[in-house]
Amino acid sequence: MMGGARRGPRARVGGMLLVALSLAVAPAASAQLADRWDYRALDLTRQQLEVVLARYQAAAISSAYSPSLRARAAVAVDSIQARMRDGDIQVGDRLRLIVDGQPQLSDTYPVLAGPSLVLPVIGAVSLKGVLRSELEARLTAAVSTVYRNVDVRVESLITLAVVGGVTRPGFYAMRKDALIQDAIGAAGGLSPTSLLANAYIQRGLNRIVGPDSVQAFIRDRRTIGALGLQPGDELYVPVVVQGNPLELVQVLSYAVTLPLSLYTLYQLVK
């Protein structure tokens, strides 16, 4: 599979529709208005999603927009409603739980079928329909059934494979607000023969994000969670094929900037 990203309906609607709708409303203020349409932000509350949903529902039936834009707004409506119904937590995610005064509970746990979390003493906690913004309150309520007046903090992690032209290929549990460059930094940074410009993201046998999109996501500092990545997705950084002069030229062009790039990546994950 060649070229750019191959993504699901929710992701395809994302950035293009946000920009198009904001431009249609007020061209001079598109940068400020784009956030008002962004339903992918990780920390949105249910109330905020309801406000964004109302905007898309209005856009889907408004004669002020073209038929194609109305159709895409309708797809966004479905995506927002699905998020509000199903929540943000997926089987295979990992949650780092910190409970003050209860070291037996402070650990990293995998999200199991349901989705649910099984905690010592507490038992199974259903996370079905829970948004990321609601996660801490949900787990605080569960822990409080056994331990009173506790302070609970939660970090949501997702396990990604980072392979190819990195120092330490392997699986890494990353926060959902981490960046692609954070994942590369967790894997030890780029190897001397890496081709970051050709990096892509794969799910199973399917390439879901092509090199052009990966570069755009790095440049725009898009988070792993906002990209809709799932546990087990693979970030692959190709390396130079011996004897390929074109790739050799690419690597040599990176040689000057590579130390700075590595320094930047390490600073990002400190």
N, C-alpha and C positions, 0 to 999 in steps of 0.2 A: 504494500500500500504506500502510495507516494503522496507528497504534498502536505497540506495543512491538517488541522485537527479533524478527526471523525468523532463527533460527540453526540450525545443524546439530545432529545428535543429541548429539555430544560436548559442545557448549556448553550445550544445554538441560539436560542432566543435571547440569552443574557445580554452581553455587551452591546451588540448591534442595536437591539431594541431599546435599551436604556438611552443610548445616544440619540436614536431617531426620535423617540418620544420627547426627550428634553429639548431637542432642537425645534420640534414642531410646536412646543408650547412657548418657548422664548429663546430664540437663537443667541442673543447676547449673553444669556445667563446659563448656557448649557452645562458648564462645569459644575456650577452650584446645584442645578436642578437634577443632575444625574443621580445624586445620592437619594433624592426623593423617590426614585423609581427602582432602586436597587434592592431586590428581594432576596439576594444571595448572601448578604452580609451575615456573618456568623452570629453576632450578638444581638440580633433583632429580637425584641420581645414579641409576644403574641399580639399585643395591642398595636405595636408598630407594623407588624405584618398585615393586620386587618386594615390599617390605613392605606398601605401600599396596594393591597388587594382591591380596595375600593377604587383607587386610581386606575388600575388596569381594567377593572370591570367597566368603568366609565369610558375608557379609551376604546374598549372592544366594541362598543355600540355607538361611538361618536362619529358623526358625519364629517368632523373636522379632520379625520385621518383617512388615509388611503385604505382600500380594501385589504391590501397585503399587510399593512401595519395593524389594522384591526384584527386580522387573523392571527398575527403573532402575539398581539396583546391577549387574545383568547387563550393561546397556548400558555402564556405566562400566568394567566388566571388559574389554569389547571395545575401548573407547577406550584404556585403559592398554596393553593388549597391542599395539594398532596403533602407539602411540607408541614402545614398546620395540622393535618390529620395524622401523618406518620411520624413526625418529629425529625430530629437531626441525628439521632444516635443509631448506628448501624452495627449489626453483628460483625465481630472482628475488630471493632474499635477497641482501644485500650484507655481506661480511665485511671488517672493517678489521684488517689484519694488521700487527703491529709486531714486527720482528725486530732485536734489538740488534746493532749492528755490521754489518748487511746492509741498507743503504738501498734497494737495488734490489728487495728483497722487501717493504719496508714500504710498503703501499699498500692501497687499498680494491678488493676484487674481487667481481664478480657470481658468484652460484652458478649454474652451468650444469646442463644435463640430466645426470641420473645419480642424485641430485645430485652434482656434483663442483666442484672448484675447480682452475683452471689457473694455476700459479705459474711465474714466470720460473726457468729452469734446472731446477726441480723437476719440472715437467710437471703432468699431471692427478692430482689427489688425490681419491679417492672419499670422499664423505660420507654414503653410504647407511647408514641405521641409526644414525647418530651423534647422540647426545643433545647438547643444548647444554652440559651439564656435562662432556662428553667431547671437545668440540671442540678445546680448547687442546692436550690431550694428543695428539689425532690429528694436528694440524698440526705440533706439535713433532716427532713421530716422522717425519713426511714431510720436514720441513726438515733434520732430523738425518741423513738419508741422504746429504746433500751437504755440509752445514755442521755441524761438530761443536761441541758445548758452547755452543749458542746459547739465548738466552732469548726465547721466543715468547709474545706476548700477542695475544688475539683479541677483537674486539667484533663482535657479531652485529647487523646493521642490517636494517631493512625499509623499502622505499620506499613512502610513502603520498602520495596527493594530498590537499592541504588547500586547499579552495576556498570561494568565497562571501564571507561577511563577515569576511575577514581582510585584513591590510595587504598581504601579498605572497603571493597565491595561487600554488600550484605544487606540484612534487613534492619531498618531503623524505625523506632517508634517516635513519630514527630507530632508536635502539637498542631492542631488544625489551623492555627493562625501563623504557622511557620511558612516560610517561602521556599521556592525551589532551591535557591542558593543555600538555604539552611540545611536542606537534605544533602546537598553536595558537601557542605562543610562537615556534617555529621559523619560522612563517609571518608573523611580525611582530606578533602579537597581534590582538585583535578590532578591527574597524572601528567607527566611531561608530554605524552603523546596523545592527549585527549583532544577530541574535536567537539567542543561545547556547542559550536554553531550547528552541529548535526544532531544534537540530543533530541530525544523524543520520549513519550510516555506510552507504555503498552499495558493493556489489560488482557491477560490470557494470550490469545494469538492475534488480537486486534490492536493496531496502533490507534490510540484514541486522541493523542495530541502530537502533531507533527513538529518538525524543527522550527518552522517559522513562528508557530504559536508559542512554543517553549521560550524562544527568544523574547517574544512580546510579553509573556507572563513574567519573565525575569526582569525585563525593563520596567514593567508597570507595577512590580512588587505585589503581584496577585498571590493570595494565600493558598495553601494546599486545600483548605476547606472550601474556599470560594470556587476552586476548580472542580469540585465534586469528585475528588480522587477517593478511591476505596481501598480498604486493606488488601495488600497483595499486589497493587498496581506497581509497575516497574518503570523507574526512571533510568533510561539507558543512555550513557554517554559514549559514543563510538570512539575508537582509537585509530591511529594511522595504520593502514594496510601496507605492509612492507613492499616497497617497489612502486608505490603509487605516487608519482611526482606531484600531482595536484594536491593531494592531502599533505604531502611534505611541505609545500608552499604555505598551506593554511596553517600548519603547526608553527612554521618559522615566523609567520605573521603574528602569532599569539605569543611568541617567546618573550617579547619585550614587556607585554602587559600581563603575562602569567603570574609573576611574583605579586604584583599589585592585586590581581584577581583573587589569588589565594589568601592574601592578607585580608581583603574585604570579606571573603567568605568566612574566615575564622573569626573576624570581629562580629559578624552577624550572629554567630551561634554561641558567643561567650555567655 
